[in-house]
Amino acid sequence: MNLLITPLAALGRQTLAVLSRLGEVVIFVLSAFSHIFRPPFYRREFINALFNIGWLSLPVVGMTAIFTGGALALQIYDGSSRFSAEAVVPQIVAIGMVRELGPVLVGLMVAARVTSSIAAEIATMKVTEQIDALTTLSTHPMKYLTAPRVLAAILVVPVLVGIGDVIGIYGGFLLATEQLGFNPATYIRNTADFLQPNDIYSSLIKGSVFGGIAALMGCFFGMTSGRGAQGVGQATKSSVQAAAVLILAANFLLTSLFFAT
């Protein structure tokens, strides 16, 4: 009997732990959004977050997008040539970058760069008791640390996604015109004619959701980190893992919402 009960008990403990953690995340998210819309507003923290999340992420977003666009064009050309359908390369590159690859890759790059940075910074502040000092000074940590970062990510990541979409399409354009023999004017016209406003709106909305997820996970794991260097490292690792998984899950849900027939 014990051989049967012990595994079930372990499974029950793990399930309860997961549900408890999920509840903590939900409460944290609701608290973060409630603080965004309530004064005071720390403008300096918000501007710093805009700079760190937006401007400093541009190089990695640009490099990722241009290589992805070029690789996508090459793959589509190779696959479509088997059916003598090479002319669809501009359209498929455009829709692939704008609907899926652009927002998802930018979201994952932001998770890798920004989520880890936020988690490490806040976890270090917790270890060095700076968060306790904020509370002593009557400054709410959620208001000072979380709200500006989350708001900045929600606003600036769609801009990064838009830039990434354009650069990705340009990467496909460069490869198609320089290596595959496409006419530049025809390529641009086919791209512009094929994209619809819904494609662009969905891309920007995905960027806003992914930015919020990335910032929230960084703040949550930073705030709930353990003590010491090991706690900081664990918080950083867990934040990136959670942000990446949630971004991919949110992408599936949003794609189903926007494009389900």
Residue pairs with C-beta under 8 A, 6 or more apart in sequence:
24 220
24 224
25 220
28 216
28 219
28 220
28 223
29 216
29 220
31 142
32 142
32 146
32 147
32 150
32 216
32 219
33 150
35 140
35 142
35 143
35 146
35 147
36 147
36 150
36 151
38 143
40 143
41 148
42 143
42 144
42 147
42 148
45 144
45 145
45 148
45 149
46 148
46 151
46 152
48 148
49 148
49 149
49 151
49 152
49 153
50 152
50 155
50 156
52 114
52 117
53 110
53 114
53 149
53 152
53 153
53 156
53 157
53 211
53 215
54 152
54 156
54 157
54 159
54 160
56 113
57 109
57 110
57 113
57 114
57 160
58 160
58 163
60 109
60 113
61 106
61 109
61 160
61 163
61 164
61 167
62 163
62 164
62 167
64 105
64 106
64 109
64 164
65 97
65 102
65 105
65 106
65 163
65 164
65 165
65 167
65 168
65 171
66 167
66 168
66 170
66 171
66 174
67 171
68 97
68 101
68 105
68 168
68 171
69 93
69 97
69 167
69 168
69 169
69 170
69 171
69 172
69 173
69 175
70 171
70 172
70 174
70 175
72 92
72 93
72 96
72 97
72 101
72 168
72 172
73 89
73 93
73 171
73 172
73 173
73 175
73 176
73 180
74 175
74 179
74 180
76 88
76 89
76 92
76 93
76 96
77 86
77 89
77 176
77 180
80 86
80 88
80 89
80 92
86 180
87 190
89 172
89 176
89 180
89 182
90 172
90 173
90 176
90 182
90 186
90 187
90 188
90 190
90 191
90 194
91 190
91 191
91 194
93 168
93 169
93 172
93 173
93 176
93 191
94 169
94 172
94 191
94 194
94 195
95 194
95 195
95 199
97 164
97 165
97 168
97 169
97 172
98 165
98 169
98 195
98 199
98 200
98 203
99 199
99 202
99 203
99 255
99 259
100 251
100 255
101 168
102 161
102 164
102 165
102 168
102 203
103 161
103 164
103 165
103 203
103 206
103 207
103 210
103 251
104 206
104 210
104 247
104 248
104 251
105 164
106 157
106 160
106 161
106 164
106 207
106 210
107 157
107 161
107 206
107 207
107 210
107 211
107 213
107 214
107 247
107 251
108 244
108 247
110 153
110 157
110 160
110 210
110 211
110 214
111 210
111 213
111 214
111 217
111 240
111 243
111 244
111 247
112 240
112 244
114 153
114 214
114 215
114 218
115 214
115 215
115 217
115 218
115 239
115 240
115 243
116 218
116 236
116 239
116 240
117 218
118 149
118 215
118 218
118 219
118 222
118 239
119 217
119 218
119 219
119 221
119 222
119 225
119 235
119 236
119 238
119 239
119 240
120 222
120 232
120 235
120 236
121 222
122 131
122 145
122 218
122 219
122 222
122 223
122 225
123 221
123 222
123 225
123 231
123 232
123 235
123 236
124 232
125 131
125 145
125 222
126 222
126 223
126 225
126 227
127 225
127 227
127 228
127 229
127 231
127 232
131 141
131 145
131 223
134 140
134 141
134 144
134 145
135 141
141 223
145 219
145 222
145 223
146 215
146 216
146 219
146 223
149 215
149 218
149 219
150 212
150 215
150 216
150 219
152 215
153 211
153 212
153 214
153 215
154 208
154 211
154 212
154 215
155 208
155 211
156 211
157 207
157 208
157 210
157 211
157 214
158 204
158 205
158 207
158 208
158 211
159 207
160 207
161 203
161 204
161 206
161 207
161 210
162 203
162 204
162 207
165 200
165 203
169 191
173 184
173 187
173 188
173 191
176 182
176 187
177 183
177 184
177 187
198 258
202 254
202 255
202 258
202 259
205 254
205 258
206 250
206 251
206 254
209 250
209 254
210 247
210 250
210 251
213 243
213 246
213 247
213 250
214 243
214 247
217 239
217 240
217 242
217 243
217 246
218 239
218 243
220 239
221 235
221 236
221 238
221 239
221 242
222 235
222 239
224 235
225 231
225 232
225 234
225 235
226 234
226 235
